Amino acid sequence: MFHRRSMIAAAIAGVMLGGVTAAVPAPVHAQENLIDSIVQRGVMRVGVGNFVPWVFRSKTGDIVGFEVDVATKLAEDMGVQVEFVPTVWDGMIPALLAGNFDVVISGMSITPQRNLRVNFTTPYASSGNMLAASVQRMPDRASLDDFNDRSVIIAAVRGSTAAAAVQAQLPRARLIQFDAEADVLQEVLNGNADALVASVPKPGRDAATFPDQLYIPVRETFRGTLEAFALRKGDADALNFFNNWILVNVANGFLEERWDYWFVGQDWADLVPE
């Protein structure tokens, strides 16, 4: 969900707070100046997962999505090329910390647990989770409480905020986790799980694609999230640059326009592999 005024306010607050939280210096010799490194290299390496329509491979094998547009524009503004590094979601933060790429721009939600390991920019999008249920195994349900039972099996991507949402909101259900969204969906379609939970708009798209097998019992999202870039700790200059880039591109309408294209419209739907 993109609320331009609220995101501008959040971006301004984030930039202001960033100046405070980044005020604890580390030894200069231990610091990597990420922005200078990217500019000198001429390439910004971006870690991405596979979450439609945030980032995904199209029918032709191209990496496309909201975050691809965001990262491409960011690289253009820096005068560099962009290189996307597809990574299994549960290994995204370890790969970032290992230096496999410079930054995560992949619909990563801010959580306290993640923030202990990485720095987050100010948020530039807000989302939430939704549940899609099996028509055969769990028909005619109308409440999330119907799924909070030990007999219910719910699938989600491993290490995702969707999985965390199931554990928090539906603690009695049995959670099974997979590395890819496609595997989560297939588990429900194969009749091995009662429902899936994912970030919107994926559950709604799945239900529309397979109306005889899936439905949306509750239209409201739950466990709302804020999405941000993730980067290694200790680089105040990079955090400042990314925060201000977000602030500018919220204010000028770029992020809202791209959000509306990918999350409101469906002009891109034919890109999704069947």
Secondary structure as GFF3:
##gff-version 3
##sequence-region A 1 274
A	DSSP	alpha_helix	4	21	.	.	.	ID=ss1
A	DSSP	three_ten_helix	28	30	.	.	.	ID=ss2
A	DSSP	alpha_helix	34	41	.	.	.	ID=ss3
A	DSSP	beta_strand	43	48	.	.	.	ID=ss4
A	DSSP	beta_strand	56	57	.	.	.	ID=ss5
A	DSSP	beta_strand	63	64	.	.	.	ID=ss6
A	DSSP	alpha_helix	66	78	.	.	.	ID=ss7
A	DSSP	beta_strand	81	86	.	.	.	ID=ss8
A	DSSP	three_ten_helix	89	91	.	.	.	ID=ss9
A	DSSP	alpha_helix	92	97	.	.	.	ID=ss10
A	DSSP	beta_strand	103	104	.	.	.	ID=ss11
A	DSSP	alpha_helix	112	115	.	.	.	ID=ss12
A	DSSP	beta_strand	119	120	.	.	.	ID=ss13
A	DSSP	beta_strand	125	134	.	.	.	ID=ss14
A	DSSP	three_ten_helix	144	147	.	.	.	ID=ss15
A	DSSP	beta_strand	153	157	.	.	.	ID=ss16
A	DSSP	alpha_helix	161	169	.	.	.	ID=ss17
A	DSSP	beta_strand	174	178	.	.	.	ID=ss18
A	DSSP	alpha_helix	181	189	.	.	.	ID=ss19
A	DSSP	beta_strand	195	199	.	.	.	ID=ss20
A	DSSP	alpha_helix	202	209	.	.	.	ID=ss21
A	DSSP	beta_strand	214	215	.	.	.	ID=ss22
A	DSSP	beta_strand	222	227	.	.	.	ID=ss23
A	DSSP	beta_strand	230	231	.	.	.	ID=ss24
A	DSSP	alpha_helix	236	251	.	.	.	ID=ss25
A	DSSP	alpha_helix	254	259	.	.	.	ID=ss26
A	DSSP	pi_helix	260	264	.	.	.	ID=ss27
A	DSSP	three_ten_helix	269	271	.	.	.	ID=ss28
###
